Amino acid sequence: MFRDQLLEIGSQQLAFTHQEAKQFFDCRLSSPIEAAESSRICDDVSGWATALQLIALSARQNTHSAHKSARRLAGINASHLSDYLVDEVLDNVDLATRHFLLKSAILRSMNDALITRVTGEENGQMRLEEIERQGLFLQRMDDTGEWFCYHPLFGNFLRQRCQWELAAELPEIHRAAAESWMAQGFPSEAIHHALAAGDALMLRDILLNHAWSLFNHSELSLLEESLKALPWDSLLENPQLVLLQAWLMQSQHRYGEVNTLLARAEHEIKDIREGTMHAEFNALRAQVAITMVIRMKRNGWQNWHWKSCRRAGSIAALWQPRCWVKCCTAKAN
């Protein structure tokens, strides 16, 4: 029935399930660990049997209770896994393959174009398929075989080795990755690499062209990290980035910081009151004021507080300290 047939079983089919990982640890540890702990560890190593074995061996060498051992399992395996991967993988491949692995590992996912740009290989797809055939912990991410990624543990290991072995080249490798991601229309991935490269000019240019789209897709943490990486002078030269930072604060309910930021920018940016950006600053102030009024009304504040603020000249007057004092005094009475 099975004559002349070959069945290929990959790493994903060999991966342990949560239940299998729990049974594995129960057989190898002197005291059982909770199912939730074993499931978390299994997820950390993506069910990789060798990693689970190394973790179990490490845990058996310490004298802590089962509960403490479980909390320490993910940490104590790092050196063991590193030694294993150096001895069994990196030291057994040729130098060209070693450099390919180290350079490509900076990519969280990869395809032909990315590999060609980052590693310099003429045929990225062919190289990826070759690495997959060699069993070097490369996994397909889609049915078409266009996108690949490394096993999480192996990828983390390679990125660490890349920092040691290719430190001088690393910024340029990240710049190449950022350029390739941008060429394929993935600005958020490009930002990750621009940050890693420490390239403020590249980061600024990506944000100027794509930040609002990312904001509308709720990439708020990435945008905040990016803006923090830019010098204040760069923000002043591009007031739209100041406005973006203020909108991020507003979206995180950091209302008190919004006006502080806008006031500082208005003080330091020459002629800002003559352009449209000043109007956008005031529009955001109005948005914050409206939000605060809605919150006040929900908390039982009376309608005349809203009317008194309107009489102050504009809805933005809600932000002025005198108006707040009046409202607070009325509330107290």
VEXDREN-2710 file (C-alpha; in Angstrom, 1 decimal):
% VEXDREN-2710
k/r/px/py/pz
1/MET/0.0/0.0/0.0
2/PHE/2.8/2.4/0.8
3/ARG/5.3/1.1/-1.7
4/ASP/7.4/3.8/-3.5
5/GLN/5.8/6.6/-1.4
6/LEU/7.6/9.1/0.7
7/LEU/6.0/11.1/3.5
8/GLU/7.8/14.2/4.7
9/ILE/7.2/15.2/8.3
10/GLY/8.2/18.8/9.2
11/SER/9.0/20.4/12.5
12/GLN/5.5/21.7/12.9
13/GLN/4.1/18.2/12.7
14/LEU/6.7/17.1/15.3
15/ALA/5.9/19.9/17.7
16/PHE/4.6/18.8/21.2
17/THR/1.0/19.8/22.1
18/HIS/0.2/21.3/25.5
19/GLN/-1.0/17.9/26.7
20/GLU/2.1/16.1/25.5
21/ALA/4.3/18.7/27.1
22/LYS/2.5/18.2/30.4
23/GLN/3.0/14.5/30.2
24/PHE/6.6/14.9/29.2
25/PHE/7.4/17.1/32.3
26/ASP/5.4/14.8/34.6
27/CYS/7.7/11.9/33.6
28/ARG/10.9/13.8/34.0
29/LEU/10.5/16.1/37.0
30/SER/10.4/14.9/40.5
31/SER/7.3/17.0/41.3
32/PRO/4.6/17.8/38.8
33/ILE/4.1/21.4/37.5
34/GLU/0.8/23.1/36.8
35/ALA/-0.7/22.5/33.4
36/ALA/-0.8/26.3/32.8
37/GLU/3.0/26.5/33.4
38/SER/3.8/23.6/31.1
39/SER/1.6/25.1/28.4
40/ARG/3.3/28.4/28.7
41/ILE/6.7/26.8/28.4
42/CYS/5.5/24.7/25.4
43/ASP/4.4/27.9/23.7
44/ASP/7.7/29.6/24.5
45/VAL/9.6/27.0/22.5
46/SER/6.8/26.3/20.0
47/GLY/6.7/22.6/21.1
48/TRP/10.3/21.9/20.1
49/ALA/11.1/18.5/21.7
50/THR/14.8/19.2/22.0
51/ALA/14.2/22.4/23.9
52/LEU/11.7/20.8/26.2
53/GLN/14.3/18.1/27.0
54/LEU/17.0/20.6/27.7
55/ILE/14.6/22.6/30.0
56/ALA/13.7/19.4/31.9
57/LEU/17.4/18.4/32.3
58/SER/18.2/21.9/33.6
59/ALA/15.3/21.9/36.1
60/ARG/16.4/18.5/37.5
61/GLN/19.8/20.0/38.3
62/ASN/18.5/22.6/40.7
63/THR/17.2/22.1/44.2
64/HIS/14.2/24.4/44.1
65/SER/10.6/23.3/44.6
66/ALA/8.5/22.4/41.7
67/HIS/6.7/25.7/41.8
68/LYS/9.9/27.7/41.7
69/SER/11.4/25.5/39.1
70/ALA/8.4/26.1/36.9
71/ARG/8.9/29.8/37.1
72/ARG/12.6/29.5/36.3
73/LEU/12.4/27.0/33.5
74/ALA/12.2/29.5/30.6
75/GLY/15.2/31.3/31.9
76/ILE/17.6/28.6/32.8
77/ASN/17.4/27.0/29.4
78/ALA/19.0/29.9/27.6
79/SER/22.7/28.9/27.9
80/HIS/21.9/25.2/27.3
81/LEU/20.0/26.0/24.1
82/SER/22.7/28.4/22.9
83/ASP/25.4/25.8/23.4
84/TYR/23.3/23.2/21.7
85/LEU/22.6/25.4/18.7
86/VAL/26.2/26.4/18.3
87/ASP/27.5/22.9/18.5
88/GLU/24.8/21.2/16.4
89/VAL/23.9/23.8/13.9
90/LEU/26.1/26.8/13.3
91/ASP/29.4/25.0/13.6
92/ASN/28.2/22.4/11.1
93/VAL/27.3/24.7/8.2
94/ASP/29.7/26.4/5.8
95/LEU/30.6/30.1/6.3
96/ALA/28.2/31.4/3.5
97/THR/25.3/29.6/5.1
98/ARG/26.3/30.8/8.6
99/HIS/26.2/34.4/7.3
100/PHE/22.9/33.9/5.5
101/LEU/21.3/32.6/8.7
102/LEU/22.7/35.5/10.8
103/LYS/21.6/38.2/8.4
104/SER/18.2/36.8/7.5
105/ALA/17.4/36.3/11.2
106/ILE/16.8/40.0/11.7
107/LEU/13.6/39.5/9.7
108/ARG/10.5/38.4/11.6
109/SER/9.2/37.1/8.3
110/MET/10.9/36.9/4.9
111/ASN/10.3/36.4/1.3
112/ASP/12.3/36.4/-1.9
113/ALA/12.7/40.2/-2.2
114/LEU/13.6/40.7/1.4
115/ILE/16.2/37.9/1.4
116/THR/17.8/39.2/-1.9
117/ARG/18.1/42.7/-0.4
118/VAL/19.3/41.8/3.1
119/THR/21.7/39.0/2.3
120/GLY/22.7/39.8/-1.3
121/GLU/21.6/36.3/-2.5
122/GLU/20.6/36.5/-6.2
123/ASN/17.7/34.0/-5.8
124/GLY/16.2/34.5/-2.3
125/GLN/13.3/32.0/-2.8
126/MET/15.7/29.3/-3.9
127/ARG/17.9/29.9/-0.9
128/LEU/15.0/29.8/1.5
129/GLU/13.8/26.5/0.1
130/GLU/17.3/25.1/0.4
131/ILE/17.6/26.2/4.0
132/GLU/14.2/24.6/4.6
133/ARG/15.3/21.3/3.1
134/GLN/18.4/21.3/5.3
135/GLY/16.2/21.3/8.3
136/LEU/17.5/24.6/9.7
137/PHE/14.4/25.5/11.6
138/LEU/12.7/27.5/8.8
139/GLN/9.0/27.3/8.6
140/ARG/6.5/28.2/5.8
141/MET/4.0/30.8/6.8
142/ASP/1.5/30.4/3.9
143/ASP/0.3/27.7/1.5
144/THR/2.0/29.3/-1.4
145/GLY/5.4/29.1/0.1
146/GLU/6.1/32.8/-0.4
147/TRP/6.7/33.7/3.2
148/PHE/8.9/32.0/5.7
149/CYS/10.0/32.5/9.3
150/TYR/12.5/30.9/11.7
151/HIS/11.4/28.8/14.7
152/PRO/11.1/31.4/17.5
153/LEU/13.8/30.0/19.6
154/PHE/16.2/29.6/16.7
155/GLY/15.4/33.1/15.4
156/ASN/16.1/34.6/18.8
157/PHE/19.4/32.7/19.1
158/LEU/20.5/33.8/15.6
159/ARG/19.7/37.5/16.3
160/GLN/21.8/37.3/19.4
161/ARG/24.7/35.7/17.5
162/CYS/24.3/38.3/14.8
163/GLN/24.8/41.1/17.3
164/TRP/28.0/39.4/18.4
165/GLU/29.4/38.3/15.1
166/LEU/28.2/41.0/12.7
167/ALA/27.9/44.0/15.0
168/ALA/29.7/46.4/12.6
169/GLU/27.4/45.5/9.7
170/LEU/24.1/45.3/11.6
171/PRO/22.9/48.9/11.2
172/GLU/23.4/48.7/7.4
173/ILE/21.6/45.3/7.4
174/HIS/18.7/46.9/9.2
175/ARG/18.6/49.8/6.7
176/ALA/18.5/47.4/3.8
177/ALA/15.6/45.5/5.5
178/ALA/13.7/48.8/6.1
179/GLU/14.1/49.8/2.5
180/SER/12.9/46.4/1.3
181/TRP/9.9/46.5/3.6
182/MET/9.0/50.0/2.3
183/ALA/9.3/48.9/-1.3
184/GLN/6.7/46.2/-0.5
185/GLY/4.4/48.5/1.3
186/PHE/4.9/47.5/4.9
187/PRO/5.8/50.7/6.8
188/SER/5.4/49.3/10.3
189/GLU/8.0/46.6/9.6
190/ALA/10.2/49.2/8.1
191/ILE/9.9/51.3/11.2
192/HIS/11.1/48.4/13.4
193/HIS/14.3/48.2/11.3
194/ALA/14.8/51.9/11.2
195/LEU/14.7/51.9/15.0
196/ALA/17.1/49.0/15.2
197/ALA/19.5/50.8/12.8
198/GLY/19.3/54.0/14.9
199/ASP/18.6/55.9/11.7
200/ALA/16.6/59.0/12.8
201/LEU/16.4/60.5/9.3
202/MET/15.0/57.3/7.8
203/LEU/12.6/57.0/10.7
204/ARG/11.4/60.6/10.3
205/ASP/10.8/60.1/6.5
206/ILE/8.8/57.0/7.1
207/LEU/6.7/58.7/9.8
208/LEU/6.1/61.8/7.6
209/ASN/4.7/59.6/4.8
210/HIS/2.9/56.9/6.8
211/ALA/2.3/57.9/10.4
212/TRP/-1.3/58.9/10.1
213/SER/-2.2/55.7/8.3
214/LEU/-0.5/53.7/11.1
215/PHE/-2.4/55.9/13.7
216/ASN/-5.7/55.0/12.0
217/HIS/-4.8/51.3/12.2
218/SER/-4.1/51.6/16.0
219/GLU/-0.3/51.1/15.7
220/LEU/0.0/53.4/18.7
221/SER/2.8/51.8/20.7
222/LEU/5.0/51.6/17.6
223/LEU/4.3/55.3/16.8
224/GLU/5.0/56.3/20.4
225/GLU/8.3/54.4/20.4
226/SER/9.3/56.0/17.1
227/LEU/8.5/59.6/18.2
228/LYS/10.5/59.1/21.4
229/ALA/13.5/58.0/19.2
230/LEU/13.4/61.3/17.3
231/PRO/15.2/64.4/18.7
232/TRP/13.0/67.3/19.7
233/ASP/14.6/69.5/17.0
234/SER/13.4/67.0/14.4
235/LEU/9.8/67.3/15.7
236/LEU/10.0/71.1/15.7
237/GLU/11.2/71.0/12.1
238/ASN/8.1/68.9/11.2
239/PRO/5.2/70.2/13.3
240/GLN/2.9/67.5/11.9
241/LEU/4.9/65.1/14.0
242/VAL/4.3/67.2/17.1
243/LEU/0.6/67.1/16.2
244/LEU/0.8/63.3/15.9
245/GLN/2.4/63.0/19.3
246/ALA/-0.3/65.2/20.8
247/TRP/-3.0/63.0/19.2
248/LEU/-1.3/59.9/20.7
249/MET/-1.5/61.6/24.1
250/GLN/-5.1/62.4/23.5
251/SER/-5.9/58.8/22.5
252/GLN/-4.3/57.6/25.8
253/HIS/-6.4/60.0/27.8
254/ARG/-3.2/62.0/28.8
255/TYR/-5.2/65.2/28.4
256/GLY/-3.0/67.4/30.7
257/GLU/0.1/66.6/28.6
258/VAL/-1.6/67.6/25.3
259/ASN/-1.7/71.3/25.9
260/THR/1.8/71.3/27.5
261/LEU/3.2/69.8/24.4
262/LEU/1.3/72.1/22.0
263/ALA/2.2/75.2/24.0
264/ARG/5.9/74.3/24.0
265/ALA/5.9/73.7/20.3
266/GLU/4.1/77.0/19.6
267/HIS/6.6/78.8/21.7
268/GLU/9.6/77.3/19.9
269/ILE/8.4/77.0/16.3
270/LYS/8.8/80.3/14.4
271/ASP/5.7/81.7/12.6
272/ILE/3.5/78.7/13.5
273/ARG/0.6/81.0/14.2
274/GLU/0.6/82.2/10.6
275/GLY/0.1/78.7/9.1
276/THR/-2.6/76.0/9.1
277/MET/-0.8/74.0/11.7
278/HIS/-1.8/76.4/14.4
279/ALA/-5.5/75.8/13.4
280/GLU/-4.9/72.0/13.7
281/PHE/-3.4/72.5/17.2
282/ASN/-6.5/74.4/18.2
283/ALA/-8.7/71.8/16.7
284/LEU/-7.1/69.2/18.9
285/ARG/-7.4/71.5/21.9
286/ALA/-11.2/71.7/21.1
287/GLN/-11.4/67.9/20.8
288/VAL/-9.8/67.5/24.2
289/ALA/-12.1/70.2/25.7
290/ILE/-15.2/68.4/24.3
291/THR/-14.0/65.1/25.8
292/MET/-13.5/66.8/29.2
293/VAL/-17.0/68.4/29.1
294/ILE/-18.6/65.0/28.3
295/ARG/-16.7/63.5/31.3
296/MET/-17.8/66.3/33.6
297/LYS/-21.4/66.0/32.6
298/ARG/-21.3/62.2/33.2
299/ASN/-19.9/63.0/36.7
300/GLY/-22.9/65.2/37.5
301/TRP/-21.6/68.6/36.6
302/GLN/-24.4/71.1/35.8
303/ASN/-25.2/72.5/32.4
304/TRP/-24.4/76.1/33.4
305/HIS/-20.7/75.1/33.8
306/TRP/-20.7/74.3/30.1
307/LYS/-22.5/77.6/29.3
308/SER/-20.0/79.6/31.4
309/CYS/-17.2/78.1/29.5
310/ARG/-18.8/78.9/26.2
311/ARG/-19.1/82.5/27.3
312/ALA/-15.4/82.6/27.8
313/GLY/-15.0/82.9/24.0
314/SER/-14.6/79.4/22.6
315/ILE/-14.7/75.7/23.5
316/ALA/-10.9/75.8/23.8
317/ALA/-11.4/78.1/26.8
318/LEU/-12.1/75.0/28.8
319/TRP/-8.4/74.5/28.8
320/GLN/-7.7/77.8/30.5
321/PRO/-7.0/77.6/34.2
322/ARG/-9.4/80.4/35.1
323/CYS/-12.3/78.5/33.6
324/TRP/-11.3/75.4/35.5
325/VAL/-11.2/77.3/38.7
326/LYS/-14.6/78.7/38.1
327/CYS/-16.1/75.3/37.4
328/CYS/-14.4/73.7/40.3
329/THR/-15.5/76.4/42.7
330/ALA/-19.1/76.2/41.5
331/LYS/-19.0/72.4/41.9
332/ALA/-17.7/72.7/45.4
333/ASN/-20.5/75.2/46.3
END
